Amino acid sequence: MSYGPYINGSSVEGGAGETIVRDPSNNTEIMRVSRASSDDVDRAVTLAHQRYAEGVWRSAPVRERRDVLRRVRALAEHPAE
């Protein structure tokens, strides 16, 4: 299983190589994570700023934004669920 940076709504292959994540108890590979290059970060920030300027997030009701952020937090805390 391989994961990369999340840019503009989708996972992409990063331009700075790959990191292998291993289970410390038995050293088996769990996943591979593609590392973001500085160009990847610049692209992500530029696109995020453009999306913000479009006003979709800004104009969304506060409760809707709250619910989205809570969902992101839950996924970050429990990614397998």
C-alpha positions as a Markdown table, in Angstrom:
| # | Residue | x | y | z |
|---|---|---|---|---|
| 1 | Met | 0.0 | 0.0 | 0.0 |
| 2 | Ser | 1.4 | 3.4 | -1.0 |
| 3 | Tyr | 0.3 | 6.9 | 0.0 |
| 4 | Gly | 1.3 | 10.3 | -1.2 |
| 5 | Pro | 0.7 | 13.9 | -0.6 |
| 6 | Tyr | -2.9 | 15.0 | -0.8 |
| 7 | Ile | -3.0 | 17.9 | -3.3 |
| 8 | Asn | -6.1 | 19.5 | -4.9 |
| 9 | Gly | -8.5 | 16.8 | -3.8 |
| 10 | Ser | -6.5 | 13.7 | -4.6 |
| 11 | Ser | -3.5 | 11.7 | -3.5 |
| 12 | Val | -0.5 | 12.3 | -5.8 |
| 13 | Glu | 3.0 | 10.7 | -6.0 |
| 14 | Gly | 5.4 | 13.0 | -4.2 |
| 15 | Gly | 8.6 | 14.1 | -5.9 |
| 16 | Ala | 11.0 | 13.5 | -3.1 |
| 17 | Gly | 11.3 | 9.8 | -2.9 |
| 18 | Glu | 9.6 | 7.3 | -0.6 |
| 19 | Thr | 9.6 | 6.3 | 3.1 |
| 20 | Ile | 8.9 | 2.8 | 4.2 |
| 21 | Val | 6.8 | 2.5 | 7.4 |
| 22 | Arg | 7.6 | -0.7 | 9.3 |
| 23 | Asp | 5.9 | -2.5 | 12.2 |
| 24 | Pro | 8.5 | -2.1 | 15.1 |
| 25 | Ser | 7.5 | -5.4 | 16.6 |
| 26 | Asn | 8.5 | -7.5 | 13.6 |
| 27 | Asn | 10.0 | -5.2 | 11.1 |
| 28 | Thr | 7.4 | -6.0 | 8.4 |
| 29 | Glu | 6.5 | -3.3 | 5.9 |
| 30 | Ile | 3.2 | -1.7 | 6.7 |
| 31 | Met | 3.1 | 0.9 | 3.9 |
| 32 | Arg | 5.1 | 3.2 | 1.7 |
| 33 | Val | 4.6 | 6.9 | 1.9 |
| 34 | Ser | 5.6 | 9.2 | -0.9 |
| 35 | Arg | 7.4 | 12.3 | 0.3 |
| 36 | Ala | 6.5 | 15.8 | -0.9 |
| 37 | Ser | 9.1 | 17.9 | -2.6 |
| 38 | Ser | 9.3 | 21.6 | -2.2 |
| 39 | Asp | 7.6 | 21.9 | -5.6 |
| 40 | Asp | 4.8 | 19.7 | -4.3 |
| 41 | Val | 4.4 | 21.9 | -1.3 |
| 42 | Asp | 4.4 | 25.1 | -3.4 |
| 43 | Arg | 1.8 | 23.6 | -5.7 |
| 44 | Ala | -0.4 | 22.5 | -2.7 |
| 45 | Val | -0.2 | 25.9 | -1.1 |
| 46 | Thr | -1.0 | 27.7 | -4.4 |
| 47 | Leu | -4.0 | 25.5 | -5.1 |
| 48 | Ala | -5.2 | 25.8 | -1.5 |
| 49 | His | -5.0 | 29.6 | -1.7 |
| 50 | Gln | -6.9 | 29.6 | -5.0 |
| 51 | Arg | -9.7 | 27.3 | -3.6 |
| 52 | Tyr | -9.9 | 29.6 | -0.5 |
| 53 | Ala | -10.2 | 32.7 | -2.7 |
| 54 | Glu | -13.0 | 31.0 | -4.6 |
| 55 | Gly | -15.0 | 31.4 | -1.4 |
| 56 | Val | -16.6 | 27.9 | -1.1 |
| 57 | Trp | -15.1 | 27.2 | 2.4 |
| 58 | Arg | -15.6 | 30.8 | 3.5 |
| 59 | Ser | -19.2 | 30.9 | 2.5 |
| 60 | Ala | -20.1 | 27.5 | 3.9 |
| 61 | Pro | -22.2 | 27.7 | 7.1 |
| 62 | Val | -20.2 | 27.5 | 10.3 |
| 63 | Arg | -21.8 | 24.2 | 11.4 |
| 64 | Glu | -20.9 | 22.6 | 8.1 |
| 65 | Arg | -17.3 | 23.7 | 8.4 |
| 66 | Arg | -17.3 | 22.4 | 12.0 |
| 67 | Asp | -18.6 | 19.0 | 10.9 |
| 68 | Val | -16.0 | 18.7 | 8.2 |
| 69 | Leu | -13.2 | 19.6 | 10.6 |
| 70 | Arg | -14.5 | 17.1 | 13.1 |
| 71 | Arg | -14.6 | 14.4 | 10.4 |
| 72 | Val | -11.0 | 15.2 | 9.4 |
| 73 | Arg | -9.9 | 15.0 | 13.1 |
| 74 | Ala | -11.7 | 11.6 | 13.5 |
| 75 | Leu | -10.0 | 10.2 | 10.4 |
| 76 | Ala | -6.6 | 11.4 | 11.6 |
| 77 | Glu | -7.1 | 9.8 | 15.0 |
| 78 | His | -8.5 | 6.6 | 13.6 |
| 79 | Pro | -7.4 | 6.2 | 10.0 |
| 80 | Ala | -8.5 | 2.5 | 9.6 |
| 81 | Glu | -12.2 | 3.2 | 10.4 |
